[in-house]
């Protein structure tokens, strides 16, 4: 199913509207936080037993997915790279911290891995990271990847700066066990054009990876954290508007 840019924009606007809409006679809903906006793409007629039809890629979006710093990036480094990372407003752990983490309980390692979305590691520390945390990072798709699959293994200050900039705009696209993509595209407070550009980039990427392109798309939804999923479809929008 191919969808027009106009329909995507209309669906996005509806999803944002539904996050505050309430029943007649009631005050509009107020949220005490900036809701995230998710894009959901349901796929069809693909064989996930075929590695070529799976997706595991870090995709750079045109725009950041958040207006503010989030605890989504952790840099694992030593020496000068560690000092530079500390100046870049991201969480860090040193080579000594990594050794101490390895001495902790299994549940502590799981908690650490779960806390962050992306890990950037100095290349010389990658073997140690793999030895200590691969069994926790791997199943969650969080193992740092070298270019071109990812940007998580670095060896210079320039690479570190580029990686942090990219990871503020990166989402992880994974299709492994279930024929579906669900990914955060931004925050409700963001400009409509910013959100639209991110959504369009993800749809184009997923379609390009499919063997039969748009024919492998079953349905597309957009939703806010607390809102109702909105199907990107004219008939659905007409029903919602009634």
Secondary structure, DSSP 4 states (H G I P E B T S, - for coil): ----HHHHHHHHHHHHHHTT---TTSPPP--SS--EEEEEEEE-S--TTSGGG-EEEEEE-SS-S-SS--TTEEEE--HHHHHHHHTTTSEEE-HHHHHHHHTS-HHHHHHHHHH-SEEEEEGGGHHHHHHHHHHHHGGGT-S---TTT-S-EE-SHHHHHHHHHHHTSEEEEEESSSSEEEEEEEETTS-HHHHHHHHHHHHHHHHHHSTTGGGGEEEEEEEESSSPPEESSHHHHHHHH-
